[in-house]
Amino acid sequence: MPPRERQIVALAKGRVQGVGYRAFVAYEGTRLGITGYAKNLPDGRVEVVAEGDESTLRQFVDRLREGPTLALVSDVTFRWEHPTHEFQGFEAVI
């Protein structure tokens, strides 16, 4: 049975803007072979949408909670969605 493809929509809170968080997320997504994007929100959070197999996405969420050295991630929440297959790679959206 092939791995189950899923999508997550995650929100990262804390010191996650201006510290390389989106670049870190894009690097980790690419490294793990998942697709999607990370973008800053006006309220200081970062939104992450990612698609891949469920076990890889769970690993990815763990990395979102760690963040890069300069970040201070206070919380990451996410929800499962059905994949849309609209992403070609992983990017940090401006």
TIZAMI-682001 format. One record per residue (C-alpha): residue number from 1; x, y, z. Coordinates in Angstrom, 2 decimals, m for minus. Layout:
REM TIZAMI-682001
<seq=NUM&x=X&y=Y&z=Z>;
...
This chain:
REM TIZAMI-682001
<seq=1&x=0.00&y=0.00&z=0.00>;
<seq=2&x=1.53&y=3.37&z=m1.01>;
<seq=3&x=2.02&y=6.12&z=1.61>;
<seq=4&x=m1.02&y=8.27&z=2.18>;
<seq=5&x=m0.66&y=11.73&z=0.65>;
<seq=6&x=m1.87&y=14.54&z=2.89>;
<seq=7&x=m1.71&y=18.30&z=3.24>;
<seq=8&x=m1.12&y=20.34&z=6.37>;
<seq=9&x=m1.91&y=23.97&z=7.01>;
<seq=10&x=0.29&y=25.11&z=9.90>;
<seq=11&x=0.68&y=28.36&z=11.81>;
<seq=12&x=3.93&y=29.12&z=13.62>;
<seq=13&x=3.94&y=31.69&z=16.42>;
<seq=14&x=6.76&y=33.39&z=18.30>;
<seq=15&x=9.86&y=35.09&z=16.91>;
<seq=16&x=9.40&y=33.64&z=13.42>;
<seq=17&x=9.67&y=36.71&z=11.16>;
<seq=18&x=12.95&y=38.38&z=10.26>;
<seq=19&x=15.02&y=35.44&z=11.54>;
<seq=20&x=15.25&y=33.18&z=8.46>;
<seq=21&x=12.30&y=31.01&z=9.44>;
<seq=22&x=10.70&y=30.90&z=5.98>;
<seq=23&x=14.04&y=30.00&z=4.35>;
<seq=24&x=14.56&y=27.30&z=6.99>;
<seq=25&x=11.08&y=25.91&z=6.31>;
<seq=26&x=11.67&y=25.90&z=2.52>;
<seq=27&x=15.01&y=24.15&z=2.98>;
<seq=28&x=13.52&y=21.50&z=5.29>;
<seq=29&x=10.56&y=20.95&z=2.96>;
<seq=30&x=12.87&y=20.49&z=m0.01>;
<seq=31&x=15.18&y=18.21&z=2.01>;
<seq=32&x=12.23&y=16.02&z=3.03>;
<seq=33&x=10.82&y=15.90&z=m0.51>;
<seq=34&x=7.55&y=17.66&z=0.25>;
<seq=35&x=5.97&y=20.59&z=m1.57>;
<seq=36&x=4.27&y=23.79&z=m0.46>;
<seq=37&x=5.09&y=27.26&z=0.81>;
<seq=38&x=5.79&y=29.39&z=3.86>;
<seq=39&x=4.65&y=33.01&z=4.10>;
<seq=40&x=4.62&y=35.76&z=6.69>;
<seq=41&x=1.24&y=36.89&z=7.99>;
<seq=42&x=0.50&y=40.49&z=9.04>;
<seq=43&x=0.00&y=39.41&z=12.68>;
<seq=44&x=3.59&y=38.14&z=13.03>;
<seq=45&x=2.87&y=34.44&z=12.47>;
<seq=46&x=4.10&y=32.32&z=9.57>;
<seq=47&x=1.65&y=30.20&z=7.57>;
<seq=48&x=2.99&y=26.94&z=6.16>;
<seq=49&x=1.11&y=24.78&z=3.67>;
<seq=50&x=2.80&y=21.50&z=2.82>;
<seq=51&x=1.98&y=18.28&z=0.98>;
<seq=52&x=3.56&y=14.87&z=1.20>;
<seq=53&x=3.09&y=11.53&z=2.89>;
<seq=54&x=1.71&y=11.67&z=6.41>;
<seq=55&x=4.78&y=10.34&z=8.23>;
<seq=56&x=7.09&y=12.82&z=6.48>;
<seq=57&x=4.73&y=15.69&z=7.28>;
<seq=58&x=4.82&y=14.70&z=10.96>;
<seq=59&x=8.64&y=14.92&z=10.85>;
<seq=60&x=8.30&y=18.28&z=9.11>;
<seq=61&x=6.05&y=19.64&z=11.87>;
<seq=62&x=8.73&y=18.68&z=14.39>;
<seq=63&x=11.22&y=20.75&z=12.39>;
<seq=64&x=8.74&y=23.67&z=12.26>;
<seq=65&x=8.64&y=23.60&z=16.06>;
<seq=66&x=12.46&y=23.79&z=16.25>;
<seq=67&x=13.05&y=26.50&z=13.64>;
<seq=68&x=16.42&y=28.04&z=12.79>;
<seq=69&x=18.91&y=29.24&z=15.40>;
<seq=70&x=17.64&y=32.84&z=15.61>;
<seq=71&x=13.96&y=31.91&z=15.82>;
<seq=72&x=12.05&y=31.39&z=19.05>;
<seq=73&x=9.03&y=29.28&z=18.13>;
<seq=74&x=6.43&y=29.43&z=20.88>;
<seq=75&x=3.73&y=27.33&z=19.18>;
<seq=76&x=2.93&y=25.48&z=15.96>;
<seq=77&x=m0.62&y=24.39&z=15.30>;
<seq=78&x=m1.70&y=22.50&z=12.19>;
<seq=79&x=m4.66&y=20.80&z=10.63>;
<seq=80&x=m4.86&y=17.99&z=8.10>;
<seq=81&x=m6.37&y=18.69&z=4.69>;
<seq=82&x=m6.76&y=16.82&z=1.42>;
<seq=83&x=m3.83&y=17.41&z=m0.95>;
<seq=84&x=m4.41&y=19.68&z=m3.93>;
<seq=85&x=m1.21&y=18.71&z=m5.81>;
<seq=86&x=m0.85&y=22.34&z=m6.92>;
<seq=87&x=2.74&y=22.85&z=m5.70>;
<seq=88&x=5.84&y=22.09&z=m7.77>;
<seq=89&x=8.45&y=22.55&z=m5.02>;
<seq=90&x=8.76&y=24.32&z=m1.71>;
<seq=91&x=9.10&y=28.09&z=m1.59>;
<seq=92&x=9.31&y=30.98&z=0.82>;
<seq=93&x=6.62&y=33.39&z=m0.37>;
<seq=94&x=7.18&y=37.11&z=0.11>;
